[in-house]
Amino acid sequence: MTKQALIEHTVAIMNKLPEDKAAEIARFANLLMESNNKLSQVSDQLQKMRELLTRQLNELNVKRDATHLTEAPTFHIKA
């Protein structure tokens, strides 16, 4: 069933319900959609934070590697 067909089917069923029941179901559906939107926003924010933390960790690793290279012991080979 396509999304459009599902919507049409749902509307047809809602139209057959008593008005108070249809309104109650509509309020619940709106609550679900609002909750889904909020979860989506939180998910997006978490993804952005993850990307930022990954970038910062990579920068720290590069700095650490550079520091270790400069602090590495120097070996002198005598001929």
Backbone bond lengths (Angstrom), bond angles and torsions (degrees), N, CA, C in turn:
res aa  C-N    CA-C-N  psi(-1)  N-CA   C-N-CA  omega(-1)  CA-C   N-CA-C  phi
1 M - - - 1.457 - - 1.532 108.04 -
2 T 1.323 115.55 128.83 1.464 119.37 179.76 1.522 110.06 -73.63
3 K 1.313 115.09 165.99 1.464 120.10 179.67 1.526 110.24 -60.61
4 Q 1.332 116.31 -43.67 1.465 120.40 -179.45 1.528 110.61 -63.51
5 A 1.326 117.45 -42.77 1.464 121.32 179.25 1.522 110.42 -63.91
6 L 1.314 116.57 -38.92 1.464 120.76 178.39 1.525 110.79 -63.75
7 I 1.331 116.23 -42.67 1.471 120.34 178.13 1.525 110.32 -62.34
8 E 1.323 116.35 -46.96 1.470 120.25 -179.71 1.522 111.06 -61.79
9 H 1.314 116.96 -41.62 1.466 121.50 179.15 1.532 110.46 -63.82
10 T 1.321 116.56 -43.12 1.466 121.25 179.20 1.522 111.05 -63.66
11 V 1.331 116.99 -44.27 1.471 120.82 179.01 1.522 110.17 -61.93
12 A 1.318 117.48 -41.62 1.466 120.88 179.45 1.527 110.79 -61.64
13 I 1.316 116.85 -42.15 1.472 120.57 178.56 1.523 110.42 -67.02
14 M 1.329 116.77 -43.80 1.469 120.80 -179.90 1.525 111.04 -60.90
15 N 1.323 117.34 -36.68 1.465 121.07 -179.89 1.521 112.39 -66.72
16 K 1.324 117.72 -22.77 1.465 121.59 179.80 1.530 112.14 -85.00
17 L 1.316 117.14 -15.17 1.466 121.01 -177.97 1.524 111.01 -80.62
18 P 1.337 115.98 155.38 1.465 118.21 171.51 1.534 109.10 -60.00
19 E 1.322 116.46 150.36 1.465 121.42 -173.37 1.524 113.02 -56.86
20 D 1.336 117.37 -41.20 1.465 119.13 -178.03 1.527 111.86 -66.83
21 K 1.321 116.59 -37.21 1.471 119.99 178.36 1.526 110.59 -69.75
22 A 1.315 116.57 -41.24 1.464 120.55 178.73 1.528 110.19 -62.57
23 A 1.327 116.57 -41.06 1.465 120.71 179.38 1.531 110.59 -65.18
24 E 1.323 116.38 -39.76 1.465 120.46 179.10 1.531 110.77 -64.14
25 I 1.318 115.65 -43.32 1.466 120.15 178.64 1.527 110.18 -65.86
26 A 1.321 117.30 -40.01 1.466 121.27 179.47 1.531 110.49 -63.58
27 R 1.327 117.19 -41.25 1.472 120.41 177.75 1.533 110.65 -62.51
28 F 1.324 115.18 -42.51 1.461 119.78 179.11 1.534 110.65 -64.58
29 A 1.318 116.86 -42.29 1.471 120.89 178.50 1.527 110.36 -62.42
30 N 1.329 116.94 -41.27 1.468 120.50 177.64 1.528 111.09 -63.25
31 L 1.326 115.91 -41.11 1.461 120.35 177.50 1.531 110.64 -60.78
32 L 1.330 115.99 -43.41 1.464 119.83 178.21 1.527 111.50 -62.38
33 M 1.326 117.02 -42.40 1.468 120.53 179.94 1.527 111.16 -66.12
34 E 1.333 117.08 -40.86 1.467 120.43 177.44 1.526 110.82 -63.31
35 S 1.321 115.85 -42.78 1.468 120.09 178.77 1.522 110.50 -63.19
36 N 1.320 116.35 -41.75 1.461 120.84 178.75 1.530 110.71 -62.73
37 N 1.332 116.86 -41.74 1.466 120.64 178.50 1.529 111.18 -62.96
38 K 1.340 116.12 -42.91 1.465 119.88 179.14 1.525 110.86 -64.24
39 L 1.331 116.43 -42.42 1.461 119.82 178.38 1.523 110.91 -63.34
40 S 1.304 116.36 -38.49 1.463 120.81 178.05 1.528 110.72 -63.40
41 Q 1.330 116.55 -41.64 1.467 120.60 178.07 1.526 110.98 -64.02
42 V 1.325 116.33 -43.58 1.469 120.42 178.88 1.527 109.73 -63.34
43 S 1.314 116.12 -42.05 1.460 120.42 178.63 1.528 110.86 -61.11
44 D 1.324 116.76 -43.33 1.469 120.88 177.64 1.528 111.05 -61.91
45 Q 1.329 116.45 -42.96 1.466 120.41 179.47 1.527 111.03 -64.39
46 L 1.327 116.43 -41.40 1.464 120.00 178.54 1.528 110.76 -63.79
47 Q 1.322 117.00 -39.46 1.463 120.66 178.53 1.528 110.54 -63.31
48 K 1.334 116.72 -42.64 1.470 120.49 178.37 1.526 110.56 -63.32
49 M 1.339 116.55 -41.58 1.463 120.40 178.71 1.528 110.26 -63.87
50 R 1.317 116.56 -41.55 1.465 121.34 179.25 1.525 110.19 -61.33
51 E 1.332 116.23 -44.86 1.462 120.23 179.13 1.530 110.90 -62.47
52 L 1.328 116.49 -42.50 1.463 120.68 179.07 1.528 110.88 -63.41
53 L 1.328 116.61 -46.19 1.463 120.43 179.84 1.526 111.34 -63.83
54 T 1.313 116.96 -38.83 1.462 120.52 177.91 1.520 110.47 -63.28
55 R 1.332 116.17 -44.06 1.464 120.86 178.94 1.536 110.50 -61.92
56 Q 1.336 116.22 -44.61 1.466 120.08 -179.90 1.527 111.30 -65.24
57 L 1.321 116.65 -40.34 1.461 120.34 178.37 1.528 110.61 -63.63
58 N 1.319 116.17 -41.35 1.466 119.43 177.54 1.525 111.10 -62.11
59 E 1.332 117.01 -41.34 1.466 120.67 177.91 1.528 110.97 -63.04
60 L 1.329 116.46 -42.08 1.468 119.92 178.04 1.524 111.13 -63.77
61 N 1.313 116.63 -39.69 1.465 120.13 178.75 1.523 111.23 -63.96
62 V 1.327 116.46 -40.26 1.465 120.15 178.05 1.526 109.65 -63.71
63 K 1.333 117.12 -44.98 1.468 120.56 179.07 1.526 110.92 -63.00
64 R 1.322 116.35 -41.47 1.468 120.54 179.69 1.524 110.13 -63.42
65 D 1.332 116.14 -44.48 1.460 119.67 179.48 1.525 110.81 -62.72
66 A 1.328 117.27 -41.16 1.464 120.93 179.07 1.523 110.32 -64.71
67 T 1.324 117.14 -39.73 1.465 121.44 179.05 1.522 110.28 -65.00
68 H 1.317 116.51 -43.08 1.465 119.69 179.89 1.521 111.03 -64.27
69 L 1.314 117.03 -35.19 1.463 119.68 178.83 1.521 111.39 -67.67
70 T 1.324 116.97 -38.46 1.470 119.51 -179.00 1.519 111.58 -76.05
71 E 1.327 116.80 -23.96 1.462 120.48 -179.53 1.525 112.39 -94.43
72 A 1.308 117.09 0.81 1.462 120.30 -177.44 1.527 109.76 -66.78
73 P 1.306 116.60 145.13 1.465 119.14 179.67 1.534 110.65 -65.57
74 T 1.309 114.59 149.60 1.458 120.56 178.65 1.523 108.42 -102.14
75 F 1.306 116.11 129.50 1.462 120.85 179.86 1.523 108.42 -105.46
76 H 1.312 115.75 131.26 1.463 120.99 178.16 1.525 108.00 -108.67
77 I 1.284 114.94 126.85 1.466 119.63 179.02 1.524 108.05 -100.74
78 K 1.319 115.21 124.49 1.469 120.11 179.36 1.520 108.82 -89.98
79 A 1.292 114.23 133.55 1.460 118.87 -179.17 1.499 111.96 -88.51
